[in-house]
Amino acid sequence: MATEMTCRPAAPNEGVVIAFPSGTGTGTANIERCARELGRRHGADAIAFWRAECRRLADQLLAAGMSENDVGERVLQFQQDVQIELVLSHQNGPVPKSQNR
């Protein structure tokens, strides 16, 4: 069965669509990686890691053309997603220690 398709030109006021695998702009693998790292790190090391990750995400979203307000919301959502992953991972047992340390 053939399907009729129509195309319309983009309106000048339509925004650019930026696709991401999750609502935060990061994939679940990155959320899990950050939670693992935060589970292994402590003190100043954990704080420095976390600040660098949030800054990296913000820089990527800004470079993709997202507004500062939207970037702020995405970073806050990312922080919440990582916090949830940390809680879930600790409910499932301790985070394994790195073999490299």
Protein Blocks (a to p, Z undefined) as FASTA:
>chain_A
ZZddddddddfkbccddddfbfnopafklmmmmmmmmmmpgcjllmmmmmmmmmmmmmmm
mmnopafklmmmmmmmmmmmmmmmmmmmmmnopcdddfkZZ
